[in-house]
């Protein structure tokens, strides 16, 4: 037994060394304190745009800043998409959900950076920047300042502060008023939610989950500057962006190169609304066939699930640092109070309070449908049958409770 314990301890220590080795291989130059060159004239800066992947963290693509100097054998990528690993998986997940996971800037070899995208067959394109030597020196100074221990960590905010917006801000800092950003065709045409939904068409269930969690703050039109929260918009806008230095106008991108070829994944798009309408029809069928016990079981499962969703939405609103999860109007129909109704169903005992609670809840839930286009938040179309199903459940138990109250009053009078 002692030998087995010793072996387990040795394996655990060995696994930690493997993790460390893996980290050093993937991010070998994260410890670099400063970037400097003997010959700035031969140094080339470019923006790398990586296509979306299949994993949740890669669904919206990625951006990086490449620094290359062949004469000094330097080829590195400045990456703002790194985050700290934590052996405590629960703590890691909790920090991520709370919006308190620390992201940071790191520097890694370009070959290591590109290998990840080659292995997953994801396209990587490069836009070589048109920078003067003075521009390059400013950029290097900004990167070195950002790479200081007290500056490299930052509070990641998906819509406003991420790997793509950091590159946009760097270029804005270098050129100030001399940069003339190209006006993208999507400027003030779509909300953050609509843009996200377009990128999640092939992941409908994930898209539904994200839509449920995100509140009304993301239902605002996205201007040209904020469009660059996504890598693809940084690439599109930079393609036609102009620099106006001393009255001389030039394109900021002087060359575009395809570094890694990739194929777009062809995932079949599922109509998730079908399954919710099927659930709604099943609820109606149970009522028509008067299968009361089965209806009670089905109602209990539905209310438990929606109540749990309500607690999650409240947590994301009040207990996290995410700005996009505040003021969530999905709580009108997916509310923790469903668990109170669940208790009423299980108890069977009629009461006036049950009736009052059922009526108030029914009005609030059904008002989501009645005022669908007035609510200052775009709700997912697939939830309509769920709202109708929940309204039917509340109405059914309101009627049942009322009938039981009438019978009780009649028996008391007799």
C-alpha positions as CSV (number, residue, x, y, z in Angstrom):
1,X,0.0,0.0,0.0
2,X,2.8,2.4,0.9
3,X,4.5,1.6,-2.4
4,X,1.3,2.4,-4.3
5,X,1.0,5.8,-2.5
6,X,4.7,6.6,-3.4
7,X,4.1,5.7,-7.0
8,X,1.0,7.9,-7.1
9,X,2.9,10.9,-5.7
10,X,5.7,10.3,-8.2
11,X,3.2,10.2,-11.1
12,X,1.5,13.4,-9.8
13,X,4.9,15.3,-9.6
14,X,5.8,13.9,-13.1
15,X,2.5,15.2,-14.5
16,X,3.2,18.7,-13.1
17,X,6.6,18.6,-14.9
18,X,4.8,17.6,-18.1
19,X,2.4,20.5,-17.7
20,X,5.3,22.9,-17.2
21,X,7.2,21.5,-20.2
22,X,4.1,21.9,-22.4
23,X,3.6,25.4,-21.2
24,X,7.2,26.3,-22.0
25,X,7.0,24.7,-25.5
26,X,3.8,26.5,-26.4
27,X,4.7,29.9,-24.8
28,X,8.5,29.8,-24.8
29,X,9.2,33.5,-24.7
30,X,6.6,34.7,-22.2
31,X,9.4,35.7,-19.9
32,X,10.9,38.2,-22.3
33,X,11.2,41.5,-20.5
34,X,11.9,43.8,-23.4
35,X,11.8,43.8,-27.2
36,X,14.8,45.6,-28.8
37,X,16.5,45.6,-32.2
38,X,19.9,46.7,-33.4
39,X,18.4,47.6,-36.8
40,X,14.9,48.9,-36.6
41,X,14.8,49.5,-40.4
42,X,14.7,45.7,-41.1
43,X,12.0,45.1,-38.6
44,X,8.5,44.3,-39.9
45,X,5.3,44.5,-38.0
46,X,2.1,42.8,-39.1
47,X,-1.4,41.8,-37.8
48,X,-2.3,38.1,-37.7
49,X,-6.0,37.2,-38.1
50,X,-6.9,33.6,-37.2
51,X,-10.1,32.0,-38.4
52,X,-12.7,30.7,-35.9
53,X,-12.4,27.2,-34.6
54,X,-14.9,24.6,-33.2
55,X,-14.0,25.0,-29.5
56,X,-16.0,27.5,-27.5
57,X,-13.0,29.7,-26.8
58,X,-12.1,29.9,-30.5
59,X,-15.5,30.5,-32.0
60,X,-14.9,34.1,-32.8
61,X,-11.3,33.9,-34.1
62,X,-8.2,35.5,-32.7
63,X,-5.8,38.4,-33.4
64,X,-2.1,38.8,-32.8
65,X,0.8,41.2,-33.6
66,X,3.8,39.7,-35.4
67,X,7.3,41.2,-35.1
68,X,9.8,39.9,-37.6
69,X,13.5,40.8,-38.2
70,X,15.3,38.2,-40.4
71,X,18.7,39.8,-40.0
72,X,18.5,39.4,-36.2
73,X,16.7,36.0,-36.4
74,X,13.7,37.3,-34.5
75,X,10.2,36.2,-35.3
76,X,7.6,36.6,-32.5
77,X,3.9,37.1,-31.9
78,X,2.6,39.4,-29.2
79,X,-0.5,37.7,-27.9
80,X,-3.2,39.3,-25.7
81,X,-5.3,36.1,-25.5
82,X,-3.4,34.2,-22.8
83,X,-4.8,33.4,-19.4
84,X,-3.5,31.8,-16.2
85,X,-3.8,28.1,-15.7
86,X,-5.2,26.8,-12.4
87,X,-4.9,23.2,-11.2
88,X,-8.2,23.8,-9.3
89,X,-10.6,23.3,-12.1
90,X,-13.6,24.4,-10.0
91,X,-11.9,27.6,-9.1
92,X,-10.9,28.2,-12.7
93,X,-14.5,27.7,-13.9
94,X,-15.8,29.9,-11.1
95,X,-13.4,32.7,-11.9
96,X,-14.3,32.5,-15.6
97,X,-18.0,32.6,-14.8
98,X,-17.5,35.5,-12.5
99,X,-15.6,37.5,-15.1
100,X,-12.5,37.6,-12.9
101,X,-10.2,35.4,-14.9
102,X,-6.9,37.3,-15.5
103,X,-5.8,37.6,-19.1
104,X,-2.4,38.8,-20.0
105,X,-0.1,39.7,-22.8
106,X,2.6,37.2,-23.7
107,X,5.3,36.9,-26.4
108,X,5.9,33.6,-28.2
109,X,7.6,32.3,-31.3
110,X,5.6,32.6,-34.4
111,X,6.3,29.0,-35.4
112,X,4.7,27.8,-32.1
113,X,1.8,30.2,-32.6
114,X,1.1,29.0,-36.2
115,X,1.5,25.3,-35.4
116,X,-1.7,25.4,-33.3
117,X,-3.7,26.7,-36.3
118,X,-2.1,24.3,-38.7
119,X,-3.1,21.3,-36.5
120,X,-6.7,22.5,-36.3
121,X,-6.8,23.5,-40.0
122,X,-7.7,27.1,-39.2
123,X,-6.8,29.8,-41.7
124,X,-4.3,32.5,-40.6
125,X,-3.8,35.6,-42.7
126,X,-1.1,38.3,-42.3
127,X,-1.4,42.1,-42.9
128,X,2.0,43.7,-43.1
129,X,1.9,47.2,-41.7
130,X,3.2,50.4,-43.3
131,X,5.2,51.9,-40.5
132,X,8.0,54.4,-40.4
133,X,11.0,53.8,-38.1
134,X,9.6,56.4,-35.7
135,X,6.2,54.5,-35.7
136,X,8.1,51.2,-35.1
137,X,9.9,52.7,-32.1
138,X,6.7,54.0,-30.6
139,X,5.1,50.6,-31.1
140,X,8.0,48.8,-29.4
141,X,7.9,51.2,-26.5
142,X,4.1,50.6,-26.1
143,X,4.6,46.8,-26.2
144,X,7.4,46.9,-23.7
145,X,5.3,49.1,-21.4
146,X,2.4,46.7,-21.7
147,X,4.7,43.8,-21.0
148,X,5.8,45.1,-17.6
149,X,4.6,42.9,-14.7
150,X,2.3,45.6,-13.4
151,X,0.7,46.1,-16.8
152,X,0.6,42.8,-18.7
153,X,-2.5,41.5,-16.9
154,X,-5.9,42.9,-17.8
155,X,-9.5,42.3,-17.1
156,X,-10.8,40.7,-20.2
157,X,-14.1,42.1,-21.5
158,X,-15.4,40.3,-24.6
159,X,-17.1,43.3,-26.2
160,X,-14.7,46.1,-25.2
161,X,-11.3,44.8,-24.2
162,X,-9.9,41.7,-25.9
163,X,-7.1,40.6,-28.2
164,X,-8.5,42.5,-31.2
165,X,-9.5,45.7,-29.5
166,X,-6.0,45.9,-28.0
167,X,-4.4,46.0,-31.4
168,X,-6.9,48.6,-32.6
169,X,-6.0,50.7,-29.6
170,X,-2.3,50.3,-30.2
171,X,-2.6,51.6,-33.7
172,X,-4.8,54.5,-32.6
173,X,-2.1,55.4,-30.0
174,X,0.6,55.4,-32.6
175,X,-1.1,57.4,-35.3
176,X,-3.5,59.5,-33.2
177,X,-5.6,61.7,-35.6
178,X,-3.4,60.6,-38.6
179,X,-5.2,57.3,-39.0
180,X,-8.4,57.3,-41.1
181,X,-10.2,54.1,-40.3
182,X,-12.2,52.6,-43.2
183,X,-15.9,52.8,-42.6
184,X,-17.1,49.2,-42.7
185,X,-20.4,48.4,-44.3
186,X,-21.7,47.0,-41.0
187,X,-21.2,50.3,-39.2
188,X,-24.3,50.9,-37.0
189,X,-26.2,48.2,-38.8
190,X,-26.3,45.5,-36.2
191,X,-26.3,45.1,-32.5
192,X,-23.7,43.1,-30.6
193,X,-26.2,40.3,-30.2
194,X,-27.0,40.2,-33.9
195,X,-23.3,40.0,-34.7
196,X,-22.7,37.2,-32.2
197,X,-25.7,35.3,-33.6
198,X,-24.3,35.5,-37.1
199,X,-21.1,33.9,-35.9
200,X,-23.0,31.2,-34.0
201,X,-25.4,30.0,-36.7
202,X,-23.6,26.7,-36.9
203,X,-23.8,26.3,-33.1
204,X,-27.5,26.9,-32.4
205,X,-27.6,25.3,-28.9
206,X,-24.6,27.3,-27.8
207,X,-26.1,30.4,-29.5
208,X,-29.3,29.9,-27.5
209,X,-27.4,29.5,-24.2
210,X,-25.3,32.7,-24.9
211,X,-28.5,34.6,-25.8
212,X,-30.2,33.6,-22.6
213,X,-27.3,34.7,-20.4
214,X,-26.6,38.0,-22.1
215,X,-28.8,40.9,-21.1
216,X,-30.0,44.2,-22.7
217,X,-26.6,46.1,-22.6
218,X,-25.6,44.2,-25.8
219,X,-28.7,45.2,-27.7
220,X,-27.2,48.5,-29.0
221,X,-26.0,49.3,-32.5
222,X,-22.3,48.7,-32.9
223,X,-20.3,51.6,-34.5
224,X,-17.2,51.2,-36.6
225,X,-14.8,51.5,-33.7
226,X,-16.6,48.8,-31.6
227,X,-16.9,46.5,-34.6
228,X,-13.3,45.7,-34.1
229,X,-14.0,43.7,-31.0
230,X,-14.0,40.8,-33.5
231,X,-10.8,39.8,-35.4
232,X,-12.5,39.6,-38.8
233,X,-13.6,43.2,-38.6
234,X,-10.1,44.3,-37.6
235,X,-8.9,42.6,-40.8
236,X,-11.6,44.0,-43.0
237,X,-11.3,47.6,-41.7
238,X,-7.4,47.6,-41.8
239,X,-7.5,46.5,-45.5
240,X,-8.7,49.9,-46.6
241,X,-7.6,52.1,-43.7
242,X,-5.5,55.1,-44.6
243,X,-2.6,56.9,-42.8
244,X,-2.4,60.7,-43.5
245,X,1.1,61.7,-42.4
246,X,2.2,65.3,-43.3
247,X,-0.5,65.5,-46.0
248,X,0.6,62.2,-47.7
249,X,-2.0,59.5,-47.7
250,X,-1.0,55.9,-47.8
251,X,-2.6,52.5,-47.0
252,X,-1.7,51.1,-43.5
253,X,-1.5,47.6,-45.0
254,X,1.2,47.2,-47.7
255,X,1.0,43.5,-48.1
256,X,-1.4,40.7,-47.3
257,X,-0.2,37.1,-47.0
258,X,-1.9,33.8,-46.4
259,X,0.2,32.0,-43.8
260,X,-2.0,29.0,-43.0
261,X,-4.7,27.6,-45.3
262,X,-7.8,26.3,-43.6
263,X,-11.2,24.8,-44.4
264,X,-14.4,26.2,-42.9
265,X,-16.2,23.6,-40.9
266,X,-19.5,22.6,-42.4
267,X,-21.6,21.8,-39.4
268,X,-25.3,21.1,-40.1
269,X,-27.6,23.9,-38.7
270,X,-30.3,22.4,-36.5
271,X,-33.7,24.1,-36.1
272,X,-33.9,24.1,-32.3
273,X,-37.3,25.8,-32.3
274,X,-38.7,22.5,-33.5
275,X,-37.8,20.8,-30.3
276,X,-39.4,23.5,-28.1
277,X,-42.6,23.4,-30.2
278,X,-42.6,19.6,-29.8
279,X,-42.4,20.1,-26.0
280,X,-45.3,22.6,-26.2
281,X,-47.4,20.2,-28.2
282,X,-46.6,17.4,-25.8
283,X,-47.9,19.6,-22.9
284,X,-51.2,20.2,-24.8
285,X,-51.5,16.5,-25.6
286,X,-51.2,15.6,-21.9
287,X,-54.0,18.0,-21.1
288,X,-56.3,16.8,-23.9
289,X,-55.8,13.1,-22.8
290,X,-56.3,14.2,-19.1
291,X,-53.1,12.4,-18.0
292,X,-53.0,14.4,-14.7
293,X,-50.2,12.4,-13.0
294,X,-48.0,12.6,-16.1
295,X,-48.8,16.3,-16.6
296,X,-47.8,16.9,-13.0
297,X,-44.5,15.1,-13.5
298,X,-43.9,17.0,-16.8
299,X,-44.8,20.3,-15.2
300,X,-42.5,19.7,-12.3
301,X,-39.5,19.0,-14.5
302,X,-40.2,22.1,-16.7
303,X,-40.5,24.4,-13.7
304,X,-37.5,23.0,-12.0
305,X,-35.4,23.6,-15.1
306,X,-36.7,27.1,-15.7
307,X,-36.2,28.0,-12.0
308,X,-32.6,26.8,-12.2
309,X,-32.1,28.9,-15.3
310,X,-33.5,31.9,-13.4
311,X,-31.0,31.4,-10.6
312,X,-28.2,31.3,-13.2
313,X,-29.4,34.5,-14.8
314,X,-29.5,36.2,-11.4
315,X,-26.0,35.1,-10.6
316,X,-24.7,36.3,-13.9
317,X,-26.4,39.7,-13.4
318,X,-25.6,40.5,-9.8
319,X,-22.6,38.3,-8.8
320,X,-20.3,38.7,-11.8
321,X,-18.2,41.4,-13.3
322,X,-19.5,40.8,-16.9
323,X,-21.2,43.9,-18.2
324,X,-23.1,42.1,-21.0
325,X,-25.0,39.9,-18.5
326,X,-26.8,42.8,-16.6
327,X,-30.4,43.8,-17.0
328,X,-31.6,40.5,-18.4
329,X,-35.3,40.5,-19.3
330,X,-35.3,36.7,-19.8
331,X,-36.0,36.7,-16.0
332,X,-39.6,37.7,-16.9
333,X,-40.3,34.1,-17.9
334,X,-37.3,32.2,-16.5
335,X,-37.5,33.1,-12.9
336,X,-36.4,31.4,-9.6
337,X,-40.0,31.8,-8.3
338,X,-40.9,28.7,-10.5
339,X,-39.5,26.7,-7.6
340,X,-42.2,28.2,-5.3
341,X,-44.8,27.1,-7.8
342,X,-43.2,23.6,-7.8
343,X,-43.7,23.5,-4.1
344,X,-47.3,24.4,-4.5
345,X,-47.8,21.6,-7.0
346,X,-46.2,19.0,-4.7
347,X,-48.1,20.2,-1.6
348,X,-51.6,19.8,-3.2
349,X,-53.1,21.9,-0.5
350,X,-55.3,24.7,-2.0
351,X,-54.9,28.3,-0.8
352,X,-55.8,31.9,-1.8
353,X,-52.2,32.7,-1.9
354,X,-51.6,30.0,-4.5
355,X,-54.3,31.6,-6.7
356,X,-52.9,35.1,-6.3
357,X,-49.3,34.0,-6.9
358,X,-50.4,32.0,-10.0
359,X,-52.3,34.9,-11.5
360,X,-49.5,37.4,-11.0
361,X,-46.9,35.0,-12.3
362,X,-49.1,34.2,-15.3
363,X,-49.5,37.9,-16.2
364,X,-45.8,38.5,-16.0
365,X,-44.8,35.4,-18.0
366,X,-47.4,36.0,-20.7
367,X,-46.5,39.7,-20.9
368,X,-43.2,38.6,-22.4
369,X,-45.2,37.4,-25.5
370,X,-47.6,40.4,-25.5
371,X,-44.8,43.0,-25.3
372,X,-42.2,41.1,-27.3
373,X,-41.3,44.0,-29.5
374,X,-41.4,46.6,-26.8
375,X,-39.0,44.9,-24.4
376,X,-35.6,46.6,-24.7
377,X,-33.8,43.3,-25.3
378,X,-33.9,41.0,-28.3
379,X,-35.2,37.7,-27.0
380,X,-34.4,34.4,-28.8
381,X,-37.2,33.2,-31.1
382,X,-36.9,29.6,-29.9
383,X,-38.1,30.5,-26.4
384,X,-41.7,31.4,-27.5
385,X,-43.1,27.9,-27.2
386,X,-41.4,27.6,-23.7
387,X,-43.1,30.8,-22.6
388,X,-46.5,29.5,-23.9
389,X,-45.9,26.1,-22.3
390,X,-45.1,27.7,-18.9
391,X,-48.2,30.0,-19.2
392,X,-50.4,26.9,-19.8
393,X,-48.9,25.2,-16.7
394,X,-49.6,28.2,-14.5
395,X,-53.1,28.6,-15.8
396,X,-53.9,24.9,-15.3
397,X,-52.8,24.9,-11.7
398,X,-54.6,28.2,-11.1
399,X,-57.8,26.6,-12.3
400,X,-57.2,23.5,-10.3
401,X,-56.5,25.4,-7.1
402,X,-59.6,27.5,-7.6
403,X,-61.8,24.5,-8.0
404,X,-60.3,22.9,-4.8
405,X,-61.0,26.2,-2.9
406,X,-64.6,26.2,-4.1
407,X,-65.1,22.6,-3.0
408,X,-63.6,23.4,0.4
409,X,-65.9,26.4,0.8
410,X,-68.9,24.3,-0.3
411,X,-68.1,21.5,2.2
412,X,-67.5,24.0,5.0
413,X,-70.9,25.6,4.3
414,X,-72.6,22.2,4.4
